[in-house]
Amino acid sequence: DVLYYDLPDKESRSKLIANILGTFPSQDFLFDRAAEITDGLSQAEIDRACRDAIKNMILDNKDLVSFELFESVIKERRSAYDVKKK
């Protein structure tokens, strides 16, 4: 059997990002914009990007994940895997 999963829609991406980042996003984190820039990514790719952002936050001795940090992780993932935004 082969299972196919649809890519998450904008609302699902926003909820996924919020759930994984938990208490780590900065107060001015742009969840709506984060959902837009993750268009075309699978749930697993978004999950990994969120966890990478948290890891980078810790390694950089930051207290919270800024939108800019999250955006840079997404850009890295897109360039590494050549995943283009729709």
TIFILUM-158922 format. One record per atom (N, C-alpha, C): residue number from 1; residue in three letters; atom name; x, y, z. Coordinates in nm, 4 decimals, padded with zeros to 6 digits, m for minus. Layout:
(atom NUM ALA CA (X Y Z))
...
This chain:
(atom 1 ASP N (00.0828 m00.1183 00.0000))
(atom 1 ASP CA (00.0000 00.0000 00.0000))
(atom 1 ASP C (00.0871 00.1244 00.0000))
(atom 2 VAL N (00.0426 00.2227 m00.0700))
(atom 2 VAL CA (00.1099 00.3522 m00.0737))
(atom 2 VAL C (00.0131 00.4559 m00.0181))
(atom 3 LEU N (00.0585 00.5289 00.0819))
(atom 3 LEU CA (m00.0246 00.6337 00.1400))
(atom 3 LEU C (00.0244 00.7692 00.0933))
(atom 4 TYR N (m00.0681 00.8536 00.0555))
(atom 4 TYR CA (m00.0358 00.9885 00.0142))
(atom 4 TYR C (m00.0950 01.0853 00.1158))
(atom 5 TYR N (m00.0158 01.1819 00.1535))
(atom 5 TYR CA (m00.0611 01.2841 00.2461))
(atom 5 TYR C (m00.0600 01.4181 00.1746))
(atom 6 ASP N (m00.1703 01.4885 00.1862))
(atom 6 ASP CA (m00.1761 01.6227 00.1286))
(atom 6 ASP C (m00.0895 01.7159 00.2117))
(atom 7 LEU N (m00.0378 01.8186 00.1470))
(atom 7 LEU CA (00.0368 01.9196 00.2198))
(atom 7 LEU C (m00.0599 01.9964 00.3099))
(atom 8 PRO N (m00.0136 02.0387 00.4265))
(atom 8 PRO CA (m00.1032 02.1112 00.5170))
(atom 8 PRO C (m00.1444 02.2464 00.4596))
(atom 9 ASP N (m00.2691 02.2852 00.4880))
(atom 9 ASP CA (m00.3164 02.4164 00.4435))
(atom 9 ASP C (m00.2625 02.5243 00.5384))
(atom 10 LYS N (m00.2905 02.6488 00.5061))
(atom 10 LYS CA (m00.2331 02.7611 00.5817))
(atom 10 LYS C (m00.2701 02.7538 00.7301))
(atom 11 GLU N (m00.3953 02.7265 00.7602))
(atom 11 GLU CA (m00.4386 02.7188 00.9002))
(atom 11 GLU C (m00.3673 02.6053 00.9732))
(atom 12 SER N (m00.3543 02.4908 00.9074))
(atom 12 SER CA (m00.2855 02.3766 00.9683))
(atom 12 SER C (m00.1380 02.4068 00.9920))
(atom 13 ARG N (m00.0762 02.4767 00.8970))
(atom 13 ARG CA (00.0654 02.5136 00.9133))
(atom 13 ARG C (00.0834 02.6080 01.0318))
(atom 14 SER N (m00.0065 02.7042 01.0448))
(atom 14 SER CA (00.0014 02.7993 01.1558))
(atom 14 SER C (m00.0137 02.7282 01.2901))
(atom 15 LYS N (m00.1106 02.6383 01.3001))
(atom 15 LYS CA (m00.1315 02.5620 01.4234))
(atom 15 LYS C (m00.0118 02.4724 01.4537))
(atom 16 LEU N (00.0416 02.4087 01.3502))
(atom 16 LEU CA (00.1569 02.3212 01.3669))
(atom 16 LEU C (00.2764 02.3997 01.4214))
(atom 17 ILE N (00.3030 02.5150 01.3620))
(atom 17 ILE CA (00.4147 02.5984 01.4059))
(atom 17 ILE C (00.3948 02.6415 01.5504))
(atom 18 ALA N (00.2736 02.6855 01.5840))
(atom 18 ALA CA (00.2434 02.7287 01.7210))
(atom 18 ALA C (00.2610 02.6130 01.8197))
(atom 19 ASN N (00.2140 02.4948 01.7828))
(atom 19 ASN CA (00.2248 02.3793 01.8726))
(atom 19 ASN C (00.3690 02.3373 01.8954))
(atom 20 ILE N (00.4489 02.3345 01.7915))
(atom 20 ILE CA (00.5861 02.2874 01.8061))
(atom 20 ILE C (00.6736 02.3911 01.8772))
(atom 21 LEU N (00.6553 02.5184 01.8421))
(atom 21 LEU CA (00.7346 02.6216 01.9096))
(atom 21 LEU C (00.6926 02.6385 02.0547))
(atom 22 GLY N (00.5697 02.6030 02.0870))
(atom 22 GLY CA (00.5230 02.6057 02.2253))
(atom 22 GLY C (00.5415 02.7414 02.2912))
(atom 23 THR N (00.6245 02.7469 02.3940))
(atom 23 THR CA (00.6475 02.8712 02.4683))
(atom 23 THR C (00.7688 02.9477 02.4168))
(atom 24 PHE N (00.8276 02.9033 02.3071))
(atom 24 PHE CA (00.9513 02.9645 02.2570))
(atom 24 PHE C (00.9358 03.0829 02.1610))
(atom 25 PRO N (00.8215 03.1025 02.0926))
(atom 25 PRO CA (00.8178 03.2147 01.9986))
(atom 25 PRO C (00.8180 03.3494 02.0706))
(atom 26 SER N (00.8823 03.4470 02.0084))
(atom 26 SER CA (00.8829 03.5821 02.0649))
(atom 26 SER C (00.7409 03.6378 02.0615))
(atom 27 GLN N (00.7193 03.7414 02.1414))
(atom 27 GLN CA (00.5851 03.7993 02.1520))
(atom 27 GLN C (00.5357 03.8551 02.0190))
(atom 28 ASP N (00.6275 03.9022 01.9369))
(atom 28 ASP CA (00.5885 03.9598 01.8081))
(atom 28 ASP C (00.6070 03.8619 01.6914))
(atom 29 PHE N (00.6114 03.7313 01.7218))
(atom 29 PHE CA (00.6266 03.6293 01.6176))
(atom 29 PHE C (00.5076 03.6358 01.5232))
(atom 30 LEU N (00.5335 03.6358 01.3940))
(atom 30 LEU CA (00.4296 03.6506 01.2912))
(atom 30 LEU C (00.3810 03.5134 01.2432))
(atom 31 PHE N (00.2870 03.4549 01.3169))
(atom 31 PHE CA (00.2389 03.3206 01.2833))
(atom 31 PHE C (00.1735 03.3162 01.1460))
(atom 32 ASP N (00.0979 03.4193 01.1115))
(atom 32 ASP CA (00.0315 03.4220 00.9809))
(atom 32 ASP C (00.1354 03.4244 00.8692))
(atom 33 ARG N (00.2371 03.5055 00.8857))
(atom 33 ARG CA (00.3449 03.5137 00.7849))
(atom 33 ARG C (00.4244 03.3831 00.7823))
(atom 34 ALA N (00.4463 03.3230 00.8999))
(atom 34 ALA CA (00.5183 03.1952 00.9064))
(atom 34 ALA C (00.4422 03.0878 00.8288))
(atom 35 ALA N (00.3097 03.0902 00.8399))
(atom 35 ALA CA (00.2283 02.9939 00.7647))
(atom 35 ALA C (00.2412 03.0184 00.6150))
(atom 36 GLU N (00.2531 03.1440 00.5751))
(atom 36 GLU CA (00.2677 03.1761 00.4328))
(atom 36 GLU C (00.4017 03.1281 00.3773))
(atom 37 ILE N (00.5095 03.1502 00.4515))
(atom 37 ILE CA (00.6424 03.1152 00.3980))
(atom 37 ILE C (00.6697 02.9657 00.4018))
(atom 38 THR N (00.5849 02.8896 00.4706))
(atom 38 THR CA (00.6024 02.7443 00.4734))
(atom 38 THR C (00.5132 02.6741 00.3718))
(atom 39 ASP N (00.4466 02.7519 00.2875))
(atom 39 ASP CA (00.3626 02.6938 00.1828))
(atom 39 ASP C (00.4473 02.6021 00.0951))
(atom 40 GLY N (00.3965 02.4833 00.0691))
(atom 40 GLY CA (00.4678 02.3880 m00.0151))
(atom 40 GLY C (00.5537 02.2899 00.0631))
(atom 41 LEU N (00.5657 02.3104 00.1943))
(atom 41 LEU CA (00.6437 02.2186 00.2781))
(atom 41 LEU C (00.5510 02.1175 00.3439))
(atom 42 SER N (00.6024 01.9994 00.3671))
(atom 42 SER CA (00.5238 01.8963 00.4348))
(atom 42 SER C (00.5221 01.9231 00.5848))
(atom 43 GLN N (00.4357 01.8524 00.6532))
(atom 43 GLN CA (00.4289 01.8639 00.7987))
(atom 43 GLN C (00.5634 01.8272 00.8611))
(atom 44 ALA N (00.6276 01.7240 00.8111))
(atom 44 ALA CA (00.7577 01.6809 00.8649))
(atom 44 ALA C (00.8641 01.7882 00.8433))
(atom 45 GLU N (00.8630 01.8533 00.7274))
(atom 45 GLU CA (00.9615 01.9581 00.6999))
(atom 45 GLU C (00.9402 02.0794 00.7897))
(atom 46 ILE N (00.8153 02.1151 00.8143))
(atom 46 ILE CA (00.7843 02.2265 00.9036))
(atom 46 ILE C (00.8234 02.1918 01.0465))
(atom 47 ASP N (00.7929 02.0695 01.0883))
(atom 47 ASP CA (00.8304 02.0225 01.2214))
(atom 47 ASP C (00.9811 02.0344 01.2421))
(atom 48 ARG N (01.0572 01.9854 01.1452))
(atom 48 ARG CA (01.2043 01.9895 01.1558))
(atom 48 ARG C (01.2552 02.1335 01.1583))
(atom 49 ALA N (01.1956 02.2208 01.0786))
(atom 49 ALA CA (01.2368 02.3612 01.0766))
(atom 49 ALA C (01.2113 02.4274 01.2119))
(atom 50 CYS N (01.0970 02.3990 01.2720))
(atom 50 CYS CA (01.0664 02.4551 01.4044))
(atom 50 CYS C (01.1677 02.4066 01.5079))
(atom 51 ARG N (01.1970 02.2791 01.5045))
(atom 51 ARG CA (01.2933 02.2236 01.6007))
(atom 51 ARG C (01.4344 02.2779 01.5759))
(atom 52 ASP N (01.4694 02.2998 01.4503))
(atom 52 ASP CA (01.5987 02.3618 01.4183))
(atom 52 ASP C (01.6044 02.5056 01.4691))
(atom 53 ALA N (01.4938 02.5789 01.4575))
(atom 53 ALA CA (01.4889 02.7165 01.5071))
(atom 53 ALA C (01.5078 02.7194 01.6585))
(atom 54 ILE N (01.4451 02.6260 01.7290))
(atom 54 ILE CA (01.4613 02.6182 01.8744))
(atom 54 ILE C (01.6066 02.5844 01.9085))
(atom 55 LYS N (01.6641 02.4890 01.8359))
(atom 55 LYS CA (01.8037 02.4519 01.8594))
(atom 55 LYS C (01.8967 02.5707 01.8367))
(atom 56 ASN N (01.8754 02.6430 01.7273))
(atom 56 ASN CA (01.9585 02.7606 01.6980))
(atom 56 ASN C (01.9414 02.8685 01.8043))
(atom 57 MET N (01.8199 02.8850 01.8535))
(atom 57 MET CA (01.7935 02.9812 01.9597))
(atom 57 MET C (01.8784 02.9480 02.0823))
(atom 58 ILE N (01.8803 02.8222 02.1193))
(atom 58 ILE CA (01.9567 02.7781 02.2366))
(atom 58 ILE C (02.1067 02.7963 02.2127))
(atom 59 LEU N (02.1531 02.7554 02.0960))
(atom 59 LEU CA (02.2960 02.7673 02.0650))
(atom 59 LEU C (02.3421 02.9131 02.0595))
(atom 60 ASP N (02.2515 03.0037 02.0230))
(atom 60 ASP CA (02.2834 03.1464 02.0156))
(atom 60 ASP C (02.2579 03.2189 02.1473))
(atom 61 ASN N (02.2285 03.1422 02.2536))
(atom 61 ASN CA (02.1996 03.1991 02.3861))
(atom 61 ASN C (02.0864 03.3007 02.3843))
(atom 62 LYS N (01.9834 03.2715 02.3074))
(atom 62 LYS CA (01.8644 03.3565 02.3009))
(atom 62 LYS C (01.7568 03.2953 02.3901))
(atom 63 ASP N (01.6610 03.3777 02.4283))
(atom 63 ASP CA (01.5519 03.3298 02.5137))
(atom 63 ASP C (01.4307 03.2832 02.4340))
(atom 64 LEU N (01.4128 03.3420 02.3145))
(atom 64 LEU CA (01.2942 03.3130 02.2342))
(atom 64 LEU C (01.3304 03.3010 02.0864))
(atom 65 VAL N (01.2422 03.2360 02.0122))
(atom 65 VAL CA (01.2598 03.2239 01.8675))
(atom 65 VAL C (01.1949 03.3460 01.8022))
(atom 66 SER N (01.2731 03.4244 01.7339))
(atom 66 SER CA (01.2191 03.5392 01.6604))
(atom 66 SER C (01.1684 03.4917 01.5249))
(atom 67 PHE N (01.0825 03.5721 01.4657))
(atom 67 PHE CA (01.0353 03.5390 01.3314))
(atom 67 PHE C (01.1525 03.5368 01.2341))
(atom 68 GLU N (01.2467 03.6283 01.2508))
(atom 68 GLU CA (01.3624 03.6364 01.1617))
(atom 68 GLU C (01.4446 03.5071 01.1666))
(atom 69 LEU N (01.4615 03.4516 01.2856))
(atom 69 LEU CA (01.5343 03.3250 01.2996))
(atom 69 LEU C (01.4576 03.2136 01.2286))
(atom 70 PHE N (01.3274 03.2066 01.2531))
(atom 70 PHE CA (01.2447 03.1049 01.1892))
(atom 70 PHE C (01.2516 03.1174 01.0371))
(atom 71 GLU N (01.2419 03.2405 00.9877))
(atom 71 GLU CA (01.2468 03.2653 00.8439))
(atom 71 GLU C (01.3810 03.2206 00.7852))
(atom 72 SER N (01.4899 03.2447 00.8562))
(atom 72 SER CA (01.6215 03.2039 00.8057))
(atom 72 SER C (01.6329 03.0514 00.7993))
(atom 73 VAL N (01.5742 02.9827 00.8962))
(atom 73 VAL CA (01.5763 02.8354 00.8952))
(atom 73 VAL C (01.4959 02.7836 00.7756))
(atom 74 ILE N (01.3810 02.8460 00.7492))
(atom 74 ILE CA (01.2984 02.8048 00.6350))
(atom 74 ILE C (01.3756 02.8262 00.5051))
(atom 75 LYS N (01.4416 02.9396 00.4923))
(atom 75 LYS CA (01.5200 02.9675 00.3708))
(atom 75 LYS C (01.6312 02.8648 00.3535))
(atom 76 GLU N (01.6982 02.8279 00.4622))
(atom 76 GLU CA (01.8035 02.7257 00.4561))
(atom 76 GLU C (01.7468 02.5932 00.4078))
(atom 77 ARG N (01.6312 02.5543 00.4634))
(atom 77 ARG CA (01.5706 02.4264 00.4259))
(atom 77 ARG C (01.5300 02.4276 00.2786))
(atom 78 ARG N (01.4732 02.5376 00.2332))
(atom 78 ARG CA (01.4319 02.5457 00.0929))
(atom 78 ARG C (01.5519 02.5361 00.0000))
(atom 79 SER N (01.6604 02.6041 00.0355))
(atom 79 SER CA (01.7780 02.5993 m00.0510))
(atom 79 SER C (01.8451 02.4622 m00.0455))
(atom 80 ALA N (01.8459 02.3997 00.0701))
(atom 80 ALA CA (01.9090 02.2679 00.0841))
(atom 80 ALA C (01.8329 02.1600 00.0081))
(atom 81 TYR N (01.7008 02.1697 00.0097))
(atom 81 TYR CA (01.6204 02.0669 m00.0539))
(atom 81 TYR C (01.5554 02.1132 m00.1827))
(atom 82 ASP N (01.5846 02.2388 m00.2214))
(atom 82 ASP CA (01.5299 02.2966 m00.3424))
(atom 82 ASP C (01.3777 02.2841 m00.3455))
(atom 83 VAL N (01.3137 02.3135 m00.2302))
(atom 83 VAL CA (01.1688 02.3111 m00.2198))
(atom 83 VAL C (01.1201 02.4517 m00.2475))
(atom 84 LYS N (01.0513 02.4684 m00.3564))
(atom 84 LYS CA (01.0062 02.6011 m00.3989))
(atom 84 LYS C (00.8692 02.6308 m00.3415))
(atom 85 LYS N (00.8481 02.7580 m00.3074))
(atom 85 LYS CA (00.7175 02.8028 m00.2614))
(atom 85 LYS C (00.6238 02.8064 m00.3802))
(atom 86 LYS N (00.4979 02.7654 m00.3580))
(atom 86 LYS CA (00.3973 02.7676 m00.4656))
(atom 86 LYS C (00.3700 02.9089 m00.5089))
